[in-house]
Amino acid sequence: MIKRFDKDLYEQNDRIAKETLKNLLPSYDIRENPKKRDVDLLVYDKNGNHVANIETEIKRVWKGPNFAYTNVQFPERKAKYAKLDKPTVFVMFNED
């Protein structure tokens, strides 16, 4: 899906998506990536080794427990995160 970066949407959604993810996985060492134009979150093991990445999204038009679409779409500009040297997990939250 081709979708240009929208600064307003970023400011509305970025912080809440990252914090929600970290709150859902409190036993993991998940840190915000200091590189703002890179994958959102970095996951570290108990020895402090970077082992994975997490990219978060909020799909505000999706409400309720059931996914009402035939497939999941992330913006094409995020495809580069699937090619990083560490695995990247893409996480999508709904409006709820």
N, C-alpha and C positions, 0 to 999 in steps of 0.2 A: 504494500500500500504506500503510495507516495503522499506524504504529508509534510509540509514545511514546518520548521520549528516555530512555535507560537510562544513568545515570551510570557504573555498573560496566562496562558494555560499552564506553562511551566511553574510560574509563581503560585498558582492556585493549587497545584497538585504534587509537585516534587517532594516537598518536605513531609506532607502527610503520608504519601506512599512509602517513603523510606522509613519513617518512624513506625508506621503500622507493621511493616515487614520485620523490623528489628524487635518489636514487641511480641510478634507471633513466634519468634525463634530466639527466646532469651538465653538458651544454653549455647548458642553459637557466638563466636567472636566476629561480629559483623561491623565493619567500619565504613564510614562514608569515604568515597574516593576523593582525594584532594584535587585530582584533575577534573575540573568541571565539565570538560567536553569529552569525557570518557564514560565508561560504564558506571552506574550509580553507586554500587556497594561492593566491597571486597570482603571475602570470607577467609578467615585465618584458622589454622589448626592450633592445637594446644601448645605447639612449639613456636608459634608465631610465624609460620610459613603461609604465604598467600596460596590458597588451594582452589578458590573458585570466585566467580563474579555473580552479581545479581543485578538485573535491570528491571525497574518497576514501572508500571503504568497504572493509570486509573481510567477506566472506560465509564464515563459518567452517564452515557445513554443506557447502559446495562443496569437494570434494577432488579432486585429480587434474587431468589436462590437459583433459578434456572438460567442457563446461558441460552439466549434467544437467537443465536446466530449459527450458521453452518460451520464456521471456522473462526479461528482466532487470528487477528491481524495486528501486527506491530508495524510501525512506520519503517519504510525501506531504509531510512538513514541509520537504523539500529542493526542492520544485517552485519555490519562490521564487528559487532560484539560477539557474534557466533563464531568468529574466526580468530579470537584471541588465544594466547598460549595456555590459558586456564579455561575450564568449562564455564559457560555463562548460562544461568537459569533466568528465564524471562518470567516475570510474575505480573499478572493483571488482576487488579481489584475492580469491583463494581462500585456503583454509587453508594450502596449500603455499607 
